[in-house]
């Protein structure tokens, strides 16, 4: 067995956390995978042969998806039984039973909801091993954007640095720059400027929106945008339609939930997902009949998603 592998989230927080870990270790990983939490157990199964060849596996910024948890525990137990060290850095809310189950199979958990995933990696692994620029620009900047606090001037920039539909080659480029000890580069600035120009155009013409009022809670649902990150689109929907919960949906059933006052994590758990109190996500199955209807009625999927969320709210 040689080297180590990293599996991390696809957003800036996950990528920055991975770059920070590699920088603090002074070693580039031999395996790197970017994934969503709901796909983690599938990825571990698909790449099981390759993962058995590393000495250490590091998971970053990946919350637990209840629907795949049993399989996930089995897969990680298989790795630790081969003396592969498994470390998990995360800032999402975890149930005690999840912690106990993973502790039993030997996974080393570093969980801290007070910061972002990059902050968790810094606090429990990288502190004292990296330079001033990383400590004072990258870590607080990424957290300011990911946690939506914007208490660092670079928060909005980092939040826009990596979009959902960006290629893994771009994620690797960002990770590589951080591995070199750079918190920001000119290429990052150019990318964010392009993203912000596209955002302004897209927000001026948001398409179909479904609004539902359930038990005094207003749910605003819209399709995701290629040009606007879910968090920014959700903030716009909450303000524009005086919503309590914003639901940003994709055609395949992946949804992001955002709110300023409602605990959307509880709703996400009902739908098989998870996340934070005011920012969570899930994936729901869209019936074939609804997909077919959407060919004639573009709001068919939105209406179905809004109905599922409304039922979870009740």
Secondary structure, DSSP 8 states (H G I E B T S, - for coil): --SEEEEEESSHHHHHHHHHHHHHHT---SEEEEE-GGGHHHHHHHTHHHHTT-SEEEEES----GGGHHHHHHHHHHHHTTT-EEEEEE-S---HHHHHHHHHTT-EEEE-TTS-HHHHHIIIIITTTS-HHIIIIIHHHHHHHHTT---STTHHHHHHHS-TT--HHHHHHHHHHHHTT-S--HHHHHHHHHHHHHHHHHHTT---EEEEEETTEEEEEEE--SSS-HHHHHHHHHHHTT-SEEEEE-TTSEEEEEESSS-HHHHHHHTT-EE-SSEEEEE----HHHHHHTTT-TTHHHHHHHHHHHHHH-
